[in-house]
Amino acid sequence: MSRTIVVTGGGTGIGRAVALRFAEAGDAVVVTGRRPAPLKETVAASGDRIRALECDGADPDQLRRLLEQLPERVDVLVNNAGGNTDFDRAEPDSLESLSQQWQANFTANVLTTVLTTQALADRLVDHGSVISIGSIAAEFGAGAYGAAKAALATWNISAATDLGARGITANVVAPGYIADTEFFRDQLTPERRAHLIGSTKNGRVGQPSDVAETVFFLASAGARHITGQILHLNGGARTTR
Ligand SMILES: NC(=O)c1ccc[n+]([C@@H]2O[C@H](COP(=O)([O-])OP(=O)(O)OC[C@H]3O[C@@H](n4cnc5c(N)ncnc54)[C@H](OP(=O)(O)O)[C@@H]3O)[C@@H](O)[C@H]2O)c1
C-alpha cells in the first residue's frame, strides 16, 4: 500500500535522495524547503511524482499553512532540513555575533525538527516513523553545529518516548561526510575532503543514496523494533561498541 512521506529540506542533497527513494518505491512524497527552485528540481527529477510545498520548518505560521496542504495521514516524517549555518556567516567577533551563530545553528537543526514533528504529530499514523538527520559532528564537538546535532539526538529520545505509545518509531541517522550536497557551500578544500575520506575505514565517499537507503529501511516493516536510536553512517570514521 502506498504511504505518505514528508521530507523536509527535500530540494537538495540528502533530502532529495531520500524523497526519490520513497517515490521510486511507489510512496506519495511531499518535499518542503524555503527556496522554490531546488524544490522544483526535485519534482522534475521524480518525473512529477513528488509534490513540493514551500515551508520554513522553523516558522510556526508557515508550519500551520503547511498542515492545511498536507494529507490527513502521514506515515513517515523525515526531518532532514538543516546544516551548518557557520558556512553562511563570518567568524563571530562579539558576544552578539556569537549569540547569532548559536541561534542560527539551533534554529536550522533543532527547531526545524522539533516544530515540524510537533506540527505533524496528530497526522502521523500509528506504527509510523520519524527519522531525523543528525551528524557525526555531534560526536566531535564542532561548535554550535555539533552541539545542535547533539541536542537533536537527545530530543529524539523524548520523541521516541512520546510517540512510542502509538507504535511510532523515532530514530536519528547520523552521517559522516556525504558528497554531492550543498552542505559545504563552496568551502570544502581538496585537503579537507581528502582528510574526511582518509578518516573512514573503507576509504569511501559517502553518497546521499547511502543515507536514503538507511532512512528507507528505518521506515520499513523490518525496523519496527528500532526506536530511540542513533544509526551512524560514516564508513567507520567514528566507531561504536
Ligand atoms: N553533507 C554532509 O556531509 C552531512 C553530514 C552530516 C549531516 N548532514 C545533515 O544532512 C542534512 C541534509 O544536508 P545536505 O548535506 O543534504 O545539505 P543541503 O544540500 O544544504 O541540504 C539542506 C536542506 O535543508 C533545507 N533547509 C535548511 N533550513 C531549512 C528550514 N529552516 N526549513 C526548511 N528547509 C530548510 C535547505 O533548503 P532551503 O535552503 O531551500 O530551505 C536544503 O534543501 C542536514 O541536516 C545536514 O546537517 C550532512
Ligand as a Chemical Component Dictionary entry (heavy atoms), coordinates in Angstrom:
data_LIG
# 
_chem_comp.id                   LIG 
_chem_comp.type                 NON-POLYMER 
_chem_comp.pdbx_formal_charge   0 
_chem_comp.three_letter_code    LIG 
# 
loop_
_chem_comp_atom.comp_id 
_chem_comp_atom.atom_id 
_chem_comp_atom.alt_atom_id 
_chem_comp_atom.type_symbol 
_chem_comp_atom.charge 
_chem_comp_atom.model_Cartn_x 
_chem_comp_atom.model_Cartn_y 
_chem_comp_atom.model_Cartn_z 
_chem_comp_atom.pdbx_ordinal 
LIG N1  N1  N 0  26.579 16.538 3.641 1  
LIG C1  C1  C 0  27.150 16.119 4.758 2  
LIG O1  O1  O 0  28.349 15.830 4.781 3  
LIG C2  C2  C 0  26.310 15.943 6.024 4  
LIG C3  C3  C 0  26.889 15.215 7.085 5  
LIG C4  C4  C 0  26.173 15.036 8.253 6  
LIG C5  C5  C 0  24.883 15.547 8.369 7  
LIG N2  N2  N 1  24.346 16.255 7.329 8  
LIG C6  C6  C 0  22.962 16.758 7.516 9  
LIG O2  O2  O 0  22.166 16.271 6.459 10 
LIG C7  C7  C 0  21.048 17.126 6.274 11 
LIG C8  C8  C 0  20.916 17.452 4.791 12 
LIG O3  O3  O 0  22.061 18.212 4.408 13 
LIG P1  P1  P 0  22.731 18.109 2.953 14 
LIG O4  O4  O 0  24.106 17.611 3.149 15 
LIG O5  O5  O -1 21.850 17.432 2.005 16 
LIG O6  O6  O 0  22.901 19.658 2.615 17 
LIG P2  P2  P 0  21.990 20.649 1.766 18 
LIG O7  O7  O 0  22.046 20.247 0.339 19 
LIG O8  O8  O 0  22.431 22.019 2.134 20 
LIG O9  O9  O 0  20.502 20.377 2.295 21 
LIG C9  C9  C 0  19.907 21.067 3.369 22 
LIG C10 C10 C 0  18.457 21.306 3.008 23 
LIG O10 O10 O 0  17.772 21.818 4.146 24 
LIG C11 C11 C 0  16.894 22.838 3.724 25 
LIG N3  N3  N 0  16.653 23.716 4.860 26 
LIG C12 C12 C 0  17.571 24.362 5.613 27 
LIG N4  N4  N 0  16.951 25.110 6.540 28 
LIG C13 C13 C 0  15.617 24.911 6.373 29 
LIG C14 C14 C 0  14.462 25.412 7.013 30 
LIG N5  N5  N 0  14.543 26.296 8.021 31 
LIG N6  N6  N 0  13.244 24.984 6.602 32 
LIG C15 C15 C 0  13.149 24.110 5.571 33 
LIG N7  N7  N 0  14.204 23.618 4.902 34 
LIG C16 C16 C 0  15.423 24.023 5.304 35 
LIG C17 C17 C 0  17.628 23.511 2.559 36 
LIG O11 O11 O 0  16.719 24.136 1.646 37 
LIG P3  P3  P 0  16.350 25.697 1.699 38 
LIG O12 O12 O 0  17.613 26.436 1.945 39 
LIG O13 O13 O 0  15.756 25.963 0.342 40 
LIG O14 O14 O 0  15.340 25.823 2.803 41 
LIG C18 C18 C 0  18.297 22.331 1.889 42 
LIG O15 O15 O 0  17.465 21.774 0.887 43 
LIG C19 C19 C 0  21.301 18.338 7.168 44 
LIG O16 O16 O 0  20.539 18.215 8.358 45 
LIG C20 C20 C 0  22.781 18.255 7.479 46 
LIG O17 O17 O 0  23.114 18.879 8.700 47 
LIG C21 C21 C 0  25.021 16.455 6.165 48 
# 
loop_
_chem_comp_bond.comp_id 
_chem_comp_bond.atom_id_1 
_chem_comp_bond.atom_id_2 
_chem_comp_bond.value_order 
_chem_comp_bond.pdbx_ordinal 
LIG N1  C1  SING 1  
LIG C1  O1  DOUB 2  
LIG C1  C2  SING 3  
LIG C2  C3  SING 4  
LIG C2  C21 DOUB 5  
LIG C3  C4  DOUB 6  
LIG C4  C5  SING 7  
LIG C5  N2  DOUB 8  
LIG N2  C6  SING 9  
LIG N2  C21 SING 10 
LIG C6  O2  SING 11 
LIG C6  C20 SING 12 
LIG O2  C7  SING 13 
LIG C7  C8  SING 14 
LIG C7  C19 SING 15 
LIG C8  O3  SING 16 
LIG O3  P1  SING 17 
LIG P1  O4  DOUB 18 
LIG P1  O5  SING 19 
LIG P1  O6  SING 20 
LIG O6  P2  SING 21 
LIG P2  O7  DOUB 22 
LIG P2  O8  SING 23 
LIG P2  O9  SING 24 
LIG O9  C9  SING 25 
LIG C9  C10 SING 26 
LIG C10 O10 SING 27 
LIG C10 C18 SING 28 
LIG O10 C11 SING 29 
LIG C11 N3  SING 30 
LIG C11 C17 SING 31 
LIG N3  C12 SING 32 
LIG N3  C16 SING 33 
LIG C12 N4  DOUB 34 
LIG N4  C13 SING 35 
LIG C13 C14 SING 36 
LIG C13 C16 DOUB 37 
LIG C14 N5  SING 38 
LIG C14 N6  DOUB 39 
LIG N6  C15 SING 40 
LIG C15 N7  DOUB 41 
LIG N7  C16 SING 42 
LIG C17 O11 SING 43 
LIG C17 C18 SING 44 
LIG O11 P3  SING 45 
LIG P3  O12 DOUB 46 
LIG P3  O13 SING 47 
LIG P3  O14 SING 48 
LIG C18 O15 SING 49 
LIG C19 O16 SING 50 
LIG C19 C20 SING 51 
LIG C20 O17 SING 52 
# 
